[in-house]
Structure formats: structure tokens, C-alpha cells
């Protein structure tokens, strides 16, 4: 009996939070559907909706209605929230990850 081919092990943890992943995807595509964000991040659509609400409450994004779709406007000048990285802005994170 031949051994099964090995499959890459999914990471048990990552360096960025789901909030960061959602923010990065909204930065890349301001009109992305939350369903697509959920699929790419690997979380439920409801979890993405909660994260988007957190980002709105923190003034990191604004949601604009565009017909039946939403468009997300980021505020990259705002600082990151944790004291360890509070000296950096959202723009710094975007530049590092998205190479903008």
C-alpha cells in the first residue's frame, strides 16, 4: 500500500489578525463583496460583517452605498491600535504588505 501524498499543512496561526486581513482586502478592492472577503480570509461572512463594523466604529473605514453594492473608503492616516505598533499607520501596513 503506497503512502498518501502529503498535503501542505494549514497554518495554525498567522502573524496578522483577521481584522488586518479584511482591511488589506478592502484596500486592494474597495468594492469587494463581503462574501468574497470571507472566502479569502477563511472565516464566515457574519464574522467579516462584525470586523467591518469594528473597522467602521474605529473610523478606519467608511461604507458608501453604490446602488446595491458597497464601496469602502479607508483612512490610512490612522495609527494601528496596539501599543507595540501604534507608532505605525494603516498606510505603513498597507505599504509593507501590498507593496504600494
C-alpha positions, 0 to 999 in steps of 0.5 A: 500500500503506497503512502498518501501524498502529503498535503501542505499543512494549514497554518495554525496561526498567522502573524496578522489578525483577521481584522488586518486581513479584511482591511488589506482586502478592502484596500486592494478592492474597495468594492469587494463583496463581503462574501468574497472577503470571507472566502479569502480570509477563511472565516464566515461572512457574519464574522467579516460583517462584525470586523467591518463594523469594528473597522467602521466604529474605529473610523478606519473605514467608511461604507458608501452605498453604490446602488446595491453594492458597497464601496469602502473608503479607508483612512490610512492616516490612522495609527494601528491600535496596539501599543507595540505598533501604534507608532505605525499607520494603516498606510505603513501596513498597507505599504509593507504588505501590498507593496504600494 
